Amino acid sequence: LCEAAIPLESDFKTTGEAIRTVKAGEVIELLEGPKKETYPPGLRVKCKTTTADAATGWLTVQDKAGTKYAEADNRYYNCVSSVAMTDSKDIKDCKVVRKLAVGELFLVDEEPHQVEGAGIFRVKAKAIKDDAEGWVTTKGNAGTVYAEPSGKHYSVLVAAPLTQKFSSADSGEVVKELSVGDAVMVLEGPKEEVYPAETRVKGKALSDGTVGWISLSSSTTPWAPFYKCKTASTMHEALVSESSAVREIEAQEVLEVLEGPCFEGDDLRAKCCAEKDGATGWVTVQEGDAAPRLEPLAA
């Protein structure tokens, strides 16, 4: 018995396509399982955005399905020594735009190139601090390193939330929604996130015969075909509620389900036999999104 809406999926793996949503009150007939589905660990990083707001939180780098939300971005370079940014690639014929300080970041679009005859490596760069643009020496002719890939900067590949807490299952408030192409600087991690195994069953929805896989959870419970009437209801001869009435069902009466529950429009209906006198007919289990009229008895 589904006590809340859950996805009915095409495959055993939870990454399968959702066939449809099983609504609260629907019953799934077990065909296969239960089976345990385990997952590889995901990766999460604590990071801050490179934008002016410097929003800080946790970001999923890779989830349990293997989807990559962000990856290391080697376009970001960090100055390990003070170095000049110049207006020209030619070190002999250039002017200094400004000095880059130790720890300052700049962005490149390509790998540094070795300057012929000079023995140095130069790259076209854009300073993160003030958007100043020019050429920077990353490695001198004596082997001195002036700048190197940051290793701490990631680029967002799939839109994802930046959240307060490490656990993706209990992530707290969303600090900021990140878009594709956004950059973040890692403060902590990557850390492995372990996901609990899920119990999966293959079943058939009694409402329409659709077959698929669901995960057992607090939203599902074993079902027995017995219900107690919470409020007085009418028992009808047919599935459609406009059909002739068999009799009125009183509150607290116990009914045994013979067929269904299934939908008539938005209403969940079931063919039942009244324990009181054996009267048989169709009764509304739940009308639309209203409170259920019939309460399932424990299996």
Secondary structure, DSSP 4 states (H G I P E B T S, - for coil): -BSS-EEEESSSSTTSPEEEEEPTT--EEEEEEEEEE----EEEEEEEESSTT--EEEEEEE-TT--B-EEE-TTEEEESS-EEEESSS-TTS--EEEEEPTT-EEEESS--EEETTTTEEEEEEEETTT--EEEEEEE-TTS-B-EEE-SSEEEESS-EEEESSS-STT--SEEEEE-TT-EEEEEEEEEEEPPPPEEEEEEEETTT--EEEEEESTTB----SEEEESS-EEEESSSSTTSPEEEEEPTT-EEEEEEEEEEETTEEEEEEEETTT--EEEEEEE-TTSPPSEEEPP-
